[in-house]
Amino acid sequence: MALFDKINEDIKAAMKARDKVRLETLRNIKKVFLEAKTAPGSDGELSDDAALKIIQKLAKQGKETAETYTNNNRQDLADEELAQVKVLEEYLPKQLTESEIEAIVKEIITETKASSMKEMGKVMGIASKKMAGQADGKIISGIVKKLLS
């Protein structure tokens, strides 16, 4: 089942369960999916890869918004945002731990024979593709910098 169809099914389930947070989050995902499907230059289809990237982006935005709310002493709003992020993360692949990311980056550095910061771009390109959807780019970048310096 395509991710788009799964979201539609889960919206129905959330309505029946009267789960307000889940329903609101899923409707937001569907809205963004529909916008992507009807965007100029789109073929009217949404691949699961594109859908996952959208959900990742929404989760990242939610975390950043929650952090902003926390910094402004609005824990009530931060909690709402984090509840939505939790729903979003159910649709994302399992995230790698920092030690798993480090092991993969070390492997890539060995394969590419990278030895200095000048080759960070080459290592980052391979690492980003290899761990797409499973790790945040900032974390990967930090580990690559640490290992190459």
C-alpha positions as CSV (number, residue, x, y, z in Angstrom):
1,M,0.0,0.0,0.0
2,A,1.3,3.4,-1.0
3,L,2.1,5.8,1.9
4,F,-0.5,8.3,0.5
5,D,-3.2,5.5,0.8
6,K,-2.0,4.5,4.2
7,I,-2.4,8.1,5.5
8,N,-6.0,8.1,4.1
9,E,-6.8,4.9,5.9
10,D,-5.2,6.1,9.2
11,I,-7.3,9.4,8.9
12,K,-10.5,7.2,8.9
13,A,-9.2,5.2,11.9
14,A,-8.3,8.4,13.8
15,M,-11.8,9.8,13.2
16,K,-13.4,6.6,14.5
17,A,-11.1,6.7,17.6
18,R,-11.8,10.4,18.1
19,D,-8.0,11.0,18.4
20,K,-7.8,14.7,17.8
21,V,-4.0,15.1,17.7
22,R,-3.5,12.2,15.3
23,L,-6.3,13.3,13.1
24,E,-5.0,16.9,12.9
25,T,-1.5,15.6,12.1
26,L,-2.6,13.2,9.4
27,R,-4.8,15.8,7.8
28,N,-1.9,18.1,7.6
29,I,0.3,15.4,6.0
30,K,-2.5,14.7,3.5
31,K,-2.7,18.5,2.7
32,V,1.0,18.7,2.0
33,F,0.9,15.5,-0.1
34,L,-1.9,16.9,-2.2
35,E,0.0,20.2,-2.7
36,A,3.0,18.2,-3.9
37,K,0.8,16.1,-6.3
38,T,-0.7,19.2,-7.8
39,A,2.4,21.4,-7.9
40,P,3.4,22.8,-11.2
41,G,5.8,20.4,-13.0
42,S,4.4,17.4,-11.0
43,D,3.0,14.4,-12.9
44,G,0.1,14.0,-10.4
45,E,1.8,11.1,-8.7
46,L,3.6,11.0,-5.3
47,S,6.3,8.3,-4.9
48,D,6.8,6.9,-1.4
49,D,10.4,8.4,-1.4
50,A,8.9,11.9,-2.0
51,A,6.3,11.3,0.6
52,L,8.9,10.2,3.2
53,K,10.9,13.4,2.5
54,I,7.8,15.4,3.1
55,I,7.1,13.7,6.4
56,Q,10.8,14.1,7.4
57,K,10.6,17.8,6.7
58,L,7.4,18.2,8.7
59,A,8.9,16.3,11.6
60,K,12.0,18.5,11.5
61,Q,9.9,21.7,11.4
62,G,7.8,20.4,14.3
63,K,10.9,19.8,16.5
64,E,12.3,23.2,15.7
65,T,8.9,24.8,16.5
66,A,8.7,23.0,19.8
67,E,12.2,24.1,20.7
68,T,11.2,27.7,20.0
69,Y,8.1,27.4,22.1
70,T,10.2,25.9,24.9
71,N,12.7,28.8,24.7
72,N,9.8,31.2,25.0
73,N,8.4,29.4,28.1
74,R,5.3,28.0,26.3
75,Q,5.6,24.4,27.3
76,D,1.9,23.8,26.5
77,L,2.4,24.6,22.9
78,A,5.7,22.7,22.8
79,D,4.0,19.6,24.1
80,E,1.3,19.8,21.4
81,E,3.9,20.2,18.7
82,L,5.9,17.2,20.1
83,A,2.8,15.1,20.1
84,Q,2.4,15.8,16.4
85,V,6.0,15.0,15.8
86,K,5.5,11.6,17.5
87,V,2.7,10.8,15.1
88,L,4.9,11.9,12.1
89,E,7.8,9.7,13.3
90,E,5.6,6.6,13.1
91,Y,5.7,6.8,9.3
92,L,9.5,7.3,9.1
93,P,12.1,4.5,9.0
94,K,13.9,3.7,12.2
95,Q,16.5,6.4,12.9
96,L,20.1,5.3,13.3
97,T,22.0,6.0,16.5
98,E,25.1,8.2,16.5
99,S,27.4,5.1,16.9
100,E,25.7,3.4,13.9
101,I,26.1,6.6,11.9
102,E,29.8,6.8,12.9
103,A,30.4,3.2,11.9
104,I,28.9,3.8,8.4
105,V,30.9,7.0,8.0
106,K,34.1,5.3,9.0
107,E,33.3,2.6,6.3
108,I,32.7,5.3,3.7
109,I,36.0,7.1,4.6
110,T,37.9,3.8,4.2
111,E,36.2,3.1,0.9
112,T,36.9,6.6,-0.5
113,K,40.4,6.8,1.1
114,A,39.4,10.3,2.3
115,S,42.0,11.8,4.6
116,S,41.3,15.5,5.0
117,M,38.5,18.1,5.3
118,K,39.0,18.8,1.5
119,E,37.3,15.5,0.8
120,M,34.3,16.1,3.1
121,G,32.0,16.8,0.2
122,K,32.7,13.4,-1.4
123,V,32.1,11.6,1.9
124,M,29.0,13.6,2.7
125,G,27.5,12.9,-0.7
126,I,27.8,9.1,-0.3
127,A,26.8,9.2,3.4
128,S,23.7,11.3,2.7
129,K,22.5,8.9,0.0
130,K,23.3,5.8,2.1
131,M,21.5,7.0,5.2
132,A,18.7,8.9,3.5
133,G,15.7,9.1,5.8
134,Q,17.5,7.3,8.6
135,A,19.7,10.1,10.0
136,D,19.7,13.9,10.2
137,G,22.1,15.7,7.9
138,K,23.5,17.8,10.7
139,I,24.4,14.8,12.7
140,I,26.1,13.1,9.7
141,S,28.0,16.3,9.0
142,G,29.2,16.6,12.5
143,I,30.5,13.1,12.6
144,V,32.2,13.4,9.2
145,K,33.9,16.6,10.4
146,K,35.1,14.9,13.6
147,L,36.5,11.9,11.8
148,L,38.2,13.9,9.0
149,S,39.9,16.5,11.2
